[in-house]
Structures are given as C-alpha cells and as structure tokens.
Amino acid sequence: MSLTRRTLLKGAGTLPLLAGSFGASALAQGASTPRAAGEMAPILFVHGNGDHAALWITTLWRMESNGVPRDRMLAINFTDPLARTDDKAEQANRSSTEDQRRELGEAVKELQRRTGASRIALVGNSRGGYSIRNYIKNGGGAEISHAVLSGVPNHGVYDWDDGPGSEFNGRGPFLRGLNEGDSEVTPGTAFLTLRSDGIDKFAQPDGRLVGKPGKPTGVTSDGPALKGATNLVLGALDHRETAFHPRAFREIYKFIAGREPSRIGIVPEAEVRLSGLVTGSPAGVVTNRPVSGALVEIYRVSAETGERAGGPIHSSQTGADGRWGPALVEPTWYLEIVLTSPGSSITHLYRSPFPRSSEIVHLRAARPLGSADAGAGAVVLMSRPRGYFGLPRDVVLIDGKEPADVKPGVPTDSVTTLRLPATEVSRPVVALFNQERIVARAWPASENRIAVAELTY
C-alpha cells in the first residue's frame, strides 16, 4: 500500500552556509574516510537529463559529514546524458533508455566490487529515476535494497497521443511498461518518492512549460508518486531541489540508514583536494564525453571584489581521459576556475568555498557568445545547477537587481544573463541567491571570454 505523508515547507530553497561541486568516464569517487555510520548500504547517485555527477556534491558532503565513508558512495556520469526525441531512433550524442540501463548496471557492479556489498541503494533525480526503475524491473532488483526517486516524472511529463516514442510521455511504451500492474514498484526493493508541493516544472497540469500552453498534460503534481512506494511531499521545492536541497537530504539519509541524520550542515575538512572531468558539447549537445587538451587554472580570489590574490594556485591540462587536478585549496577560499577548452569560450567560473574534497568537480565550457550578446562589452552568467530561481520565493539579485529574464511563478530558470557595456569590463559583479553570495569579474567578450558565478546551493 502506498504511504503518503504531506510535509509542507513554505519558503524553502533559501539555504546554506558552506559551498562546492563534483568523475571519470562513468563513475566518480573520493578518497577513503573512516567508517562511523554503521554498515549503511553503499549508495550510487544517478543524475538527470543533460546533467552530470557534480550535481550530487553537496549530498555527498552531507553524507560524509554524517559518517558515511566516501569509498561507499559513487556518482555515475552517463556518457550521453540527454534523452533521444524518440527512444528507439538513433540520435547523435543522445542516449536511449537501454543505454542508460546498461551504463547504470555497469556502475552497480563496480560499486559492489569496490565495497563487497551484495546489495546497494540507488538515489536518482529526474530522468535518473527512469534508469533506476528500468534497471530494477528488468534484471537488477535482487542487487538493490533501496531506491529513492527525487522529482522523477514517473507518470510522464505529459500523457498524450502525439510523440509516443518519447520516454517522457506517460502514454508511451517505456512508461507504460514501468507502470503496468497493481503495484508500480518491484518487490524486494524499498521505494521512496520525493516530490514538490506544486512547483515542479515537470509535474504541471498545463502544457505551457513543454511548449503547448492551454493543453492539459494529463499529469498533476502527484505524478511522481508510485503505487507501492513511500511517497513524500517535501513542500515548496522545485524540480531539482527535490534531490539536492537539505530537506531532501534528510529524507534520503533517513530512508536508507533507518535513522535521522546527526546533522544537516557540511563539516569542513582541513585540507581540500579538488579534481574532475572536462566535458564537451559537440554540435551544441551537452555530453559527458572527456575533452583532451583543455587547460584548467585556479586562482584564489577576494570574496568582496573577485580580484585574484596572486598567480594560479593550480594549472593542469587534460589528457585523453579529460581529467584535471588535483588542486589543493583551503575550505575558506573563494575561487576562480578558468577553463580554456578547444573550440569553446574561455570560461571564468567563480565559486564559493569548497568545504570538502571532491573528485567530481566536473567542468563544461559556458555557452558560446551569440547574437544576443552582440555589442556587449562583457557577459556574466549567474547559474544555479542544483535548483531553479524562484520568484518571489527566493532572493535573486545580480549586480544589485532582480533579473528580468527569470520568470516568476513556477521555477523554470537556472541561469540568468547580465550584459555590460565595454566601459564596465573588469569591474566586480555581485551574484546573490538567498544566503550564497559570489563576486565575479566581468571579462571582455571581444576576447571570447564569459564569466559565470556558479552557485553551490
């Protein structure tokens, strides 16, 4: 029987005090930490459509801060994270549901090999939950003790006759196959779904957010719930926050560990080592395929001005595996990460302090400068990978103003753009999201440079 508990969290999405981001070709793992949380099942984290392992960095840090050993957690990095338009039709640099099921199966076996565990837990966001359900139902259920599905459109983003080949169509063969029968979960695995209380962009009754305003989608905010699972409503969290918000962390930890976490905050390490993967976007399609010959430089910068405090504290060039690092930093340092990737804009990433180490600080070059940027002296982006900007829910300010390109209501935007005249190149730009504040510098667009204030929370 499905168990539903409605837990309202009004005004959620404002958070935290400490910062960060997280590869190898398919998997990522950090150094070993002492075991203190008992023999909790090892956990494999599964990202969503177009994303990568780095989105789980704050969740991993919170797990570590509760004594979960780093070597008992992995985050998969799907080679081609974007779904095909039609699941059965080949599409360059995009993946099918079968591609994802196969890669997830390989990751499960790898985590079992590393830990010696016969069963592990899977935690997924959005499309990642499809991979989890597909794997468990079609041959992997005996290996999975727990499955946590966060913001997963389990009954589709829409339920329509047109576009039946899309895996996101509740009327299509993929989801019909997963949802058939009296129970929508696989016996032997404990299932938990986490969903928003009405502001998940992919669980809306109107088709406006999928390009068909006024057309009923056939799904509601209850779409992520499954018959036979424990189904929780987290409150006013957006699509990504149902996985990456501290509120979601509490439920993920409690479900797998069988007890409340001892803390929600992140405990800093004295010495922080960072490394990751540089990936590319061939023909404009984001992938997690490694990029060789990319230069990664890291500078310590002022928290108040974004100015560099001397020369680079790290510099490395990627080889065929796309890996960069490791860089040794302190947990209080604000950083500028400069990515010079072949064929891409030179990207200046400004980041809050990294409180803990990570091997999945994955880097992708920012979008190319386009026609909308013509005439701008500098372009500065403010990006929130682990959630969306909610207006009026959140405080969202870039350069002292609420951005005009962030739509109010249901949170749908995770990037906002500021364009400055040539006379204002090199000046500081403050990006403020609730309690996280990053100061970036404006770099000349004429040199094919773009700055990004990338939020951690």
N, C-alpha and C positions, 0 to 999 in steps of 0.2 A: 504494500500500500504506500502511496506517495505521502510523504510528510512535508507539509508546508508551514514555514514559520515566517511571518512578516515582521521584519525588524526595520523600523524607519530610522533613517539617519539624515535628517534635514540639514542642508548646508554643507554636506560632505564634499570632500575634494580639496580642502584647504590644507595642507599638511607641511611638513616636517622640518626637522632641524639639521639633518645631515644629508650628504649628497653622493652621486656616482653614475655608471653604465657598464654592460658585459661584452670562443671559437676555434676551432679548427674546421676542417671541411664540413663535418656534420655535427660534431659534438664539442662541448667546452667544459673544462673542469679546472678548479683551482687547486692550490696546494693543500695537503692534509692538515686537518685541525683535530685537537683532542676530542674524543667522544665523551659527551656529557648528557645527551638527551635520551639515553637508553637505546634499545635496538628498534627505533622507529624505521619503518620501511624506507629503503632508498627511494629517491624521488627524481623523476625525469620530467622536466618542464618543456612544454610544447607551445611554440609561438603561433601567431595567427597569420592571416593572408597578407603577403608583402612584407612581413616583419622579420626579425632575427632574434637570436638568443639573448642579445643585450637587453631586451626589454625586461627580462627577469632579474636584473641585477639587484634591485632593492629587495625583492622577495628572497633571493639567495642570501643577501646580507642579513635580513631579519631572521632567517632560518639559522644561519651561523651564530647570530647573537643569542639564540636560544639553545645553543649547544649542539646543533645538528652538524656533524662533520662534513667539511667541504668535499671530501672524497666520496661521500654517499649521495651527491647530487650532480646531475648533469642537465644541460640545457641544449636541446637539439637546434641545429641550424639547417633548415631544409635548403637543399641546393637551389631550387627554383620555388620561392615561396608564394608566388602569385598563382591563383587558380586559372584554369582554362575557361574560356567563354562557354564552350561545350566540353563536358568532361571526357567525351570519347573522341574528340577531334584534336589532332596534334596541333600545338601552338608553340612557337619558338620561345624558349626561356620561361615557360609556364608549366605547371605540374598538374597531373590528374590526381584523383582520389587514390588510385592504385599506387602512383609514385610516392605519395605521402605515406600510405600504409606501409609500403616496403621500407622506406627510409626510417620510419618510426620503429619498425620491427628490428632493424639493424641496431638502432640506438638502445632498445630494450635489452637485446642480447649483450651489448657492450657493457651496460651498467651492471647487469647480472654477473658478467665475467669479472669486472673490477671489484665488486663487493662480495661475491659469493652468495648473494641472496637468491632464493628460489622465486620470490615474488617481490614486485616493486610497485610503487604508486606513480600514477601519471596525473599531471596537472596541466590543463590546456586553456588557452584563451581563444575565443572566436573560432576561426577555421581549424585551429589546432585541436579543438574538441571533436571535430569530424574525424580527424585522423585517429584519435584515441578510440572513439566508438567503433570505427571501421576495423581497427586492429583487434580490439577485444572481441567483437562479434564474429569476426572472420578468422579465428585461429589463435588469438593470443590471450584469451580470457584467463587461462589457468596461471599465467605469469603475473597478472595484475591484481593486487589486493585492493587498491582504491583508485577511483577515477574522479577527479574534480574538474568540472566543466564550467568555466567562467565566461559569461557573456556569449555563450555558444548559441547560434540561431538553430536550435535543434529541430524546429519545425519549419525552417526556412526563413529567409529574409522576406520572401513573398510566396504565395501559393496560387500560381497562375497556370493557365493552359499554354501560354506562349513561353518560349525559352525552356522547354522541358529538359534540355541537356545540361543546364546549369546545376551544379551541386548545391547552390543556394536556393533552389526552387523546391518548396515543400511538396509540390506535386510531381517532381522529377523522380526518376528511378533510384537515385542514390539515397535520398532521404526517405522515400517510401520503404526502401529495403531496410534501413536502420530502424524505422519506427513501426514496422508491422508487428502485429500480435497484441495480446492483452497487456504485456509489460514492454516498456521501451528500453529496458536495460538488460544486460546479460547476467544471468545468475552466477553467483560465485565472486563477483566483484562489487564492492560497495560504491555506489554512485552518489555524488553531491553536485547539484547545480547551484550556481550563484548568479543572480540576475538583478537588474536595476528596477527601481520602482517607477518606470515610465519614461526614462530619458536615455535609453539605449537607442542609438540611431538605427540599429538593425533589428529592432523589435517595435516597429511603429505600425499602426493600423492604416495609415495613409501612405501612398507611394511617392510622396514628394521627395523623399531622400534617396529614392532609387530612380529618379528621373521621370516619374509618372504622377504628378500631383493630382489629387482628386480621385485616383483609382485605389479602391481598398486593396490592401496587400493580402488580406486573409489571415494575417497573424496579429498578435497583440503583444503587450509587454510580458505576458505569461508564456510566450513562445519558447523560451529556453528551458522551461520546466519539463521533466520527463516522468511518465508513469513508472513507478517502482523506485524512484530516486528520492533522496532527501533534497527538497527544493527550498532554498532560502532566498528571500528578497532583502537586498542589502540597503536599500534606501536610494537617495538621490545621487547615485554613482553613474557615470557614463559607461559606454561600451567597454573601454579598456580598463577603467578603474575597477570594474568587477573582478579583474585579475590582479591588478598591481597596486591598488590602494591598501593602506594599512588595515582597513576594515575587512578587506578580502583576505589579507594575510592571516588574520586571526582565525577565520573560518577554515582556511586551507590547513593551517597547522593543527587546529583542534580536531578536525575530521580525521587526519592521518595519524596524529600522535595519540589521540584519545584523551587529551587534556588541554587545558588552556595554556597558551604561551606564557612564559615568565615575564616577557617584555615585548613591546611593540617597536620601540626605538632601536636604532642601529648602534652597536657598540664599536667605537673606532679601534683600529689596530695602530700600534706604534709605528710600524713600518708598512707601507703600502706599495705593492708591486702591480703594475698595470701592463697588460698586453692584449692583443686581439687580432682581428682579421680585417683586412681591407677588401671590400667587395665592390662590384661594379654594376652598371646598368646598361648593358648592351642594347642598342636601338631604343633606349629610353625605358626599358623594362627592368625594374629592380630585381636583382638576384642576390644570392649569397655565394656566388662563384668568386674565387680568390682573384685578386689583381696583383700581378707582379710589377716590380719597378716603381711602386708608389713610395714616396718619401713622407715619413711621419716625423714631425718635430714638435716638441713640447716645451712650453715656456711657463714659468711661474709668473702670475700677473697680480696686480693690485686689485683687491676686492672693491675698491672705491672708484678707480679710474680705468681699469682694464689694461693699464700700461705694463709692459714687460719689466721684470726685475732682473735684468741682465740677459745673457745669452741662453741658448737652449739647454735645458736640463736633460734632454734626451733627443737622439736623432737616429733613425734606422730606416732602411729601405727593405721593402718586401721582396721575397723570392717567389718561386713558383707556387708556394703554399699560401701566399698572401698574408703571412703572419708579420706583425710588427711587435717591437718590445723585446724584453721587458724594460719598463721605466720605473725607477724608484722615486717616489714622492712622499710628502708628508700629508697626514689626513686633514690638515687645516689649509692647504694651499688651493687657491683658485688657479685654474689652468687655462691656457690657450693651446689647443692642439691644431697644428697646421698640417693639412693633408694636401699633398701635391700628387694627384693621381693622373696617369696618362689620359689625355683626351677630355679632361674634366676641368671645371672651375677650380681654382685654388681656394680651398675651404678653410676658413679660420673658425674653429669651434671653441666657444668659450663655455667653460664648465664650472659648476660649483665644486667644492672639495670632494674628493673620493675618500670616504672614511675607512674603507676596507679594500683589500686586494681583489683583483679580478683578472681572469684570462679571457674574458669575452667583452672587452671594450671594443666592439666592432665599429668600424668607420666606413661610411659611404660618403662620397663627394656630394655636396649640395647640388640642387637642381641647376641646370645651365642658365646663364643670364639670357633672357628672352626679349621679345618685342615690348612687353610691358615695362621692361627696365630701361628702355632706350632713353637717353638723356639724363639718367640718374648718375650722380657722381659716385654714390655708394649704395649698396643694397645690404640690409641687415634683416635676417630672419630670426624670429623667436619661435622655437619648436618645443613641443611637449610630447615626446614619444609614448609615454605611459598613461596618457589620458588626453582629453579634449579641453578646450577653453569653453567654460560655461558662463554665459552672461544672462542674467545678473548673478548667477550662483557664485562666481569667483571674482577675485580682484585680478584683472588682467590689464597691465599697463606696459606700453613700450614707448620709451622716450617721453614718459610723463603723460601719455594719452591712452585712452581706451581705443584699441584698434578698430577701424571702420570695417575691415574685411573679416571680422569674426561675427558670425550671425548669432543673434540672441535666441533663446528658447532651447530646444533640444541640442545638446553639444555635438557639433559635427566637425569643427575645425581644430586641427592640432598645430597649425603653422600660421603665423601672421607675418606680413612683409612691411618693412619700413624702407622708403626710398629717400635719399638725401641728396641735395644739390652738391656740386663739385666743391663749393666753398666750405662744406662741412665735413669733408673727408678727414679721417684720423681722429675725430672727436669721439668721446665716450657716449655710449647709448645704454641706458638702463632698461633692463627687461625685468619686470616684476610680476610674479604669479603667486598670489597669496603670500606665503612666508618665504618663498625662494626668490632670491634677488641675484641677478648676474649682470655684470657690466661688460659689454662688448665694445670693441673699437670698430669704427667704420673704415673699410679698406677701399681703395679706388677700383671701381668697376672697370675702368679703362684698362686695368692690368688683369682682367678676367678673375677678379677676386670677389668673394662673397663671404660675409660674416654670419655666424649662426650662434645665437645664445640658446644653447640646448639645455633644457630643464631636466632635472633628475626626478623630480616628484610631481 
